[in-house]
Amino acid sequence: MQLPNISDSIQFLPGVGPKRAASFAKVGIKNVEDLLYFFPSKYLDRTRILTVSRVTQLVINGYDGEVTIVGEVIEKEVIQNRKRQIFKVRFKDSSGFFECVWFSGIKYFKTLFNENEHYAISAKPVLTRYGHLQFTHPDFDKFTDDESNDFINTGKIIPFYSIPKELRTKNIGDIGLRKIILAAVEKYSGLVEETLPHELIAKHSLLNCNSAIKNIHFPETTELLNKAKERYKYEELFYIELLVALRKYNFLKKTNGIQFKIHQKIIKQFLDTLPFELTNDQLKVLSEIKNDMISAKPMNRLLQGDVGSGKTIVALISILIAISNGYQTVFMAPTEILANQHFENIKKLLQNFDFDIEQLIGGTKKSEKRKIIEKIKNNECNILIGTHALIEENVDFENLGLVVIDEQHRFGVAHRGKLIRKGISPDVLIMTATPIPRTLTMTVYGDLDLSLIKELPKNRIPVKTVLRGENSLPKIYKFIIDKQKEGYQTFIVYPLVEESEKMELKAAEVYYEKLKQSELKELKIGLLHGRMTWREKDETMQRFNNKEFDVLISTTVIEVGIDIPNANIMVINDAERFGLSQLHQLRGRIGRGTKQAYCILVTKNELAKKTNSFNFNFEYLSRAQIEYHKSKIRLNAMVKYGSGFQLSEVDLKLRGPGDIFGKMQSGFPQLKFADLTTDQELLINAKQDAFNIIEQDIKLGNPANKAIRRKLKNFYKDNLNYATIG
């Protein structure tokens, strides 16, 4: 008789069979091991359940959130009124009765609910005019009688799984799936191989793999469920940090980098041309970069600084170090308009030097492109500035020494790798004006050395940010007109109506025509939107810069990098629809000159009321209340904080790590358990452990690291490709 093995097909589990096994395979569950790692999406814990009498009291006292209640079906009926059918199910629990109603899908729901069945019902409760507790179109989960008795009498915790449609079409529901998984856990959980070194399990008092599998599916107690979750949170963070550590040490063990010499004369000559002195933070960061560039190891540094903090000057001095050593440099920006602005600015700043500076973007003419590519190959081009066009295969450098990447979060890690591979071991400087919370710099950017510029230039006056309701728009337009007489120019930004350029254009165009003919008819108004070519955008911005327009109506195309010294008013309409990072970037477009700048956030009247409440506990709020509350926190945070670093922490708490983590960088697994806002201590421990292991055993050949090797190979094969990119 063959012994059980976790690689066994799931078709032999009770309740599966060949046809259902084929449906499981469609969602990636082929063997028992796959099934054991298909974890519950939520749990029903008796301590979280309310009774009918308790919920009734909450509603009477004005509670407006969702609750969960468990009841037994006592009757169901279809009610026909003049306009439509209504399906109603009555339930009872130990303290009273409640009802659930549905206005659609009645044919389906009629077959679902039967007398004496037990359900957990989750929704927002109301009291009808007859005093009945009622839920409309609730979420619901079904129990077996045994589960219901266990749940009610022993306080057992019941797991629920997100069931894909491929399984539901084979009539696998909550109860069926729990039975299948219970059979797998009882027979096979003891066979699962440990995925963490025993030393780390003991060090952090974690559950072992077998106990964690049992208690993540069918927890014996709340305490053991929390221990199982902690085990998987740590494991998730540990393997992410291993990938980060592998990337860092793979980069460092490459061929020796370039040991640049510092030619003080050229640096001094450049600094003497600047009309301002560098800040202390800029000097500190330059010292860190200089030390990297003179060392034999390739530089791999992230330069993080708020909008307008002077990162470009720091990058330019780094470029001068590379050029003065005879090397070529490349500067990649995320958009054509920003690349063009960098190109014009750098040309202007280096006009006293005999350097060849070229620009390569998607809009570059073919004939011009051929000439530039030839110059790059022949080492005749010193500085190449551009967009994604730089990573095309035919762009070959003779002697690339320094790569500068602006707004790295807009590129995937694969883009970074392609550009770096155009040199042998170039130094890499990555810049971002999008402040990153500390926990994310430890994960997404954990392979990079970090430099911060927190100090703004000495003559910079902080932007005044105010929150106004839509009924204040007439006063805002009057303010714009009055300030125009003092030489002020204004950006007026409208959000996307939908995720489509056509709708984006419509929003901007409609208000452009309206304001031109009404409130702002005495001013000169321009229009900027995403469907323009970069040349059209650039021409519009140049005209705005030359004061041909008093007001520029725009979509979020102005979000990154555009610098107009006289534009000192920013009006952001429907501000509640923007993320914090986007609002901060937009605000960064103004206040570049010597005048006081104003950022006016316009929102719905009820949202414009000031609040000092930064309460992030949304547990008992409805979805609509959560969105309303988050919008209020975002808008008030913009008024309260000028620093992007403070805003980034608020942003992380509001958005959750999954959203930010997933979008910032390809090549990283999604977080399923860990929460970077609450699990910072676990993250610090996981990072320390992972980096210690890779530092001592980069090939993971030590027998103690056998489990790590196996897990990386089995679960993180795709992610490992990114671990070789600097």
Secondary structure as the mmCIF struct_conf table of DSSP 4:
data_model
#
loop_
_struct_conf.conf_type_id
_struct_conf.id
_struct_conf.beg_label_comp_id
_struct_conf.beg_label_asym_id
_struct_conf.beg_label_seq_id
_struct_conf.end_label_comp_id
_struct_conf.end_label_asym_id
_struct_conf.end_label_seq_id
HELX_LH_PP_P HELX_LH_PP_P1 GLN A 2 PRO A 4
TURN_TY1_P TURN_TY1_P1 ILE A 6 SER A 7
BEND BEND1 ASP A 8 ASP A 8
STRN STRN1 SER A 9 SER A 9
HELX_RH_3T_P HELX_RH_3T_P1 ILE A 10 PHE A 12
BEND BEND2 LEU A 13 LEU A 13
TURN_TY1_P TURN_TY1_P2 PRO A 14 GLY A 15
HELX_RH_AL_P HELX_RH_AL_P1 GLY A 17 LYS A 26
TURN_TY1_P TURN_TY1_P3 VAL A 27 GLY A 28
STRN STRN2 ASN A 31 ASN A 31
HELX_RH_AL_P HELX_RH_AL_P2 VAL A 32 LEU A 36
TURN_TY1_P TURN_TY1_P4 TYR A 37 TYR A 37
BEND BEND3 SER A 41 SER A 41
STRN STRN3 LYS A 42 LEU A 44
HELX_RH_3T_P HELX_RH_3T_P2 ARG A 46 ARG A 48
HELX_RH_AL_P HELX_RH_AL_P3 VAL A 52 ILE A 60
TURN_TY1_P TURN_TY1_P5 ASN A 61 GLY A 62
BEND BEND4 GLY A 65 GLY A 65
STRN STRN4 VAL A 67 GLN A 80
BEND BEND5 ARG A 82 LYS A 83
STRN STRN5 GLN A 85 ASP A 93
TURN_TY1_P TURN_TY1_P6 SER A 94 SER A 95
STRN STRN6 GLY A 96 TRP A 102
BEND BEND6 PHE A 103 SER A 104
HELX_RH_AL_P HELX_RH_AL_P4 ILE A 106 LEU A 112
TURN_TY1_P TURN_TY1_P7 GLU A 115 ASN A 116
STRN STRN7 HIS A 118 ALA A 123
STRN STRN8 PRO A 125 LEU A 127
TURN_TY1_P TURN_TY1_P8 ARG A 129 TYR A 130
BEND BEND7 GLY A 131 GLY A 131
STRN STRN9 LEU A 133 THR A 136
BEND BEND8 HIS A 137 HIS A 137
STRN STRN10 ASP A 139 PHE A 143
HELX_RH_AL_P HELX_RH_AL_P5 ASP A 145 THR A 154
STRN STRN11 ILE A 158 PHE A 160
HELX_RH_AL_P HELX_RH_AL_P6 LYS A 165 ARG A 168
TURN_TY1_P TURN_TY1_P9 THR A 169 ASN A 171
HELX_RH_AL_P HELX_RH_AL_P7 ASP A 174 TYR A 188
HELX_RH_3T_P HELX_RH_3T_P3 SER A 189 LEU A 191
HELX_LH_PP_P HELX_LH_PP_P2 VAL A 192 GLU A 194
BEND BEND9 LEU A 196 LEU A 196
HELX_RH_AL_P HELX_RH_AL_P8 HIS A 198 LYS A 203
TURN_TY1_P TURN_TY1_P10 HIS A 204 SER A 205
HELX_LH_PP_P HELX_LH_PP_P3 LEU A 206 ASN A 208
HELX_RH_AL_P HELX_RH_AL_P9 CYS A 209 HIS A 217
BEND BEND10 PHE A 218 PHE A 218
BEND BEND11 GLU A 220 THR A 221
HELX_RH_AL_P HELX_RH_AL_P10 THR A 222 LEU A 252
TURN_TY1_P TURN_TY1_P11 LYS A 253 LYS A 253
BEND BEND12 LYS A 254 THR A 255
HELX_LH_PP_P HELX_LH_PP_P4 PHE A 260 ILE A 262
HELX_RH_AL_P HELX_RH_AL_P11 GLN A 264 THR A 273
BEND BEND13 PRO A 275 PHE A 276
HELX_LH_PP_P HELX_LH_PP_P5 GLU A 277 THR A 279
HELX_RH_AL_P HELX_RH_AL_P12 ASN A 280 ILE A 294
BEND BEND14 SER A 295 LYS A 297
HELX_LH_PP_P HELX_LH_PP_P6 PRO A 298 MET A 299
STRN STRN12 ASN A 300 GLY A 305
TURN_TY1_P TURN_TY1_P12 VAL A 307 GLY A 308
BEND BEND15 SER A 309 SER A 309
HELX_RH_AL_P HELX_RH_AL_P13 LYS A 311 SER A 324
TURN_TY1_P TURN_TY1_P13 ASN A 325 GLY A 326
STRN STRN13 GLN A 328 MET A 332
BEND BEND16 PRO A 334 THR A 335
HELX_RH_AL_P HELX_RH_AL_P14 GLU A 336 LEU A 349
TURN_TY1_P TURN_TY1_P14 LEU A 350 ASN A 352
BEND BEND17 PHE A 353 PHE A 353
STRN STRN14 ILE A 357 LEU A 360
TURN_TY1_P TURN_TY1_P15 GLY A 362 GLY A 363
BEND BEND18 THR A 364 THR A 364
HELX_RH_AL_P HELX_RH_AL_P15 LYS A 366 LYS A 377
TURN_TY1_P TURN_TY1_P16 ASN A 378 ASN A 379
BEND BEND19 ASN A 382 ASN A 382
STRN STRN15 ILE A 383 GLY A 386
BEND BEND20 THR A 387 THR A 387
HELX_RH_3T_P HELX_RH_3T_P4 HIS A 388 ILE A 391
BEND BEND21 GLU A 392 GLU A 392
TURN_TY1_P TURN_TY1_P17 GLU A 393 ASN A 394
BEND BEND22 GLU A 398 ASN A 399
STRN STRN16 LEU A 400 ASP A 406
BEND BEND23 GLU A 407 GLU A 407
HELX_RH_3T_P HELX_RH_3T_P5 GLN A 408 ARG A 410
BEND BEND24 PHE A 411 PHE A 411
HELX_RH_AL_P HELX_RH_AL_P16 VAL A 413 ILE A 420
TURN_TY1_P TURN_TY1_P18 ARG A 421 LYS A 422
BEND BEND25 GLY A 423 SER A 425
STRN STRN17 ASP A 427 THR A 432
BEND BEND26 ALA A 433 THR A 434
HELX_RH_AL_P HELX_RH_AL_P17 ARG A 438 THR A 443
TURN_TY1_P TURN_TY1_P19 VAL A 444 ASP A 447
BEND BEND27 LEU A 448 LEU A 448
STRN STRN18 ASP A 449 ILE A 453
HELX_LH_PP_P HELX_LH_PP_P7 GLU A 455 PRO A 457
TURN_TY1_P TURN_TY1_P20 LYS A 458 ASN A 459
HELX_LH_PP_P HELX_LH_PP_P8 ARG A 460 VAL A 463
STRN STRN19 LYS A 464 GLY A 469
HELX_RH_3T_P HELX_RH_3T_P6 GLU A 470 SER A 472
HELX_RH_AL_P HELX_RH_AL_P18 LEU A 473 GLN A 484
TURN_TY1_P TURN_TY1_P21 LYS A 485 GLY A 487
STRN STRN20 GLN A 489 VAL A 493
BEND BEND28 VAL A 497 SER A 500
HELX_RH_AL_P HELX_RH_AL_P19 GLU A 501 GLN A 517
TURN_TY1_P TURN_TY1_P22 SER A 518 GLU A 522
BEND BEND29 LEU A 523 LEU A 523
STRN STRN21 ILE A 525 LEU A 528
TURN_TY1_P TURN_TY1_P23 GLY A 530 ARG A 531
BEND BEND30 MET A 532 MET A 532
HELX_RH_AL_P HELX_RH_AL_P20 TRP A 534 ASN A 545
TURN_TY1_P TURN_TY1_P24 ASN A 546 LYS A 547
BEND BEND31 GLU A 548 GLU A 548
BEND BEND32 ASP A 550 ASP A 550
STRN STRN22 VAL A 551 SER A 554
HELX_RH_3T_P HELX_RH_3T_P7 THR A 556 ILE A 558
TURN_TY1_P TURN_TY1_P25 GLU A 559 GLY A 561
TURN_TY1_P TURN_TY1_P26 PRO A 565 ASN A 566
STRN STRN23 ALA A 567 ILE A 572
TURN_TY1_P TURN_TY1_P27 ASN A 573 ASP A 574
HELX_RH_3T_P HELX_RH_3T_P8 ALA A 575 ARG A 577
BEND BEND33 PHE A 578 PHE A 578
HELX_RH_AL_P HELX_RH_AL_P21 LEU A 580 ARG A 587
TURN_TY1_P TURN_TY1_P28 GLY A 588 ARG A 589
BEND BEND34 ILE A 590 ILE A 590
BEND BEND35 GLY A 593 LYS A 595
STRN STRN24 TYR A 598 THR A 603
HELX_RH_3T_P HELX_RH_3T_P9 ASN A 605 ALA A 608
BEND BEND36 LYS A 609 LYS A 609
TURN_TY1_P TURN_TY1_P29 GLU A 619 TYR A 620
BEND BEND37 LEU A 621 LEU A 621
HELX_RH_AL_P HELX_RH_AL_P22 ARG A 623 LYS A 640
HELX_RH_AL_P HELX_RH_AL_P23 GLY A 644 ARG A 655
HELX_RH_AL_P HELX_RH_AL_P24 PRO A 657 MET A 664
TURN_TY1_P TURN_TY1_P30 SER A 666 GLY A 667
BEND BEND38 PHE A 668 PHE A 668
HELX_LH_PP_P HELX_LH_PP_P9 PRO A 669 LEU A 671
BEND BEND39 LYS A 672 PHE A 673
TURN_TY1_P TURN_TY1_P31 LEU A 676 THR A 678
HELX_RH_AL_P HELX_RH_AL_P25 GLN A 680 GLN A 696
TURN_TY1_P TURN_TY1_P32 ILE A 698 LYS A 699
BEND BEND40 ASN A 702 ASN A 702
HELX_RH_3T_P HELX_RH_3T_P10 PRO A 703 ASN A 705
HELX_RH_AL_P HELX_RH_AL_P26 LYS A 706 PHE A 715
HELX_RH_AL_P HELX_RH_AL_P27 LYS A 717 LEU A 720
HELX_RH_3T_P HELX_RH_3T_P11 ASN A 721 THR A 724
#
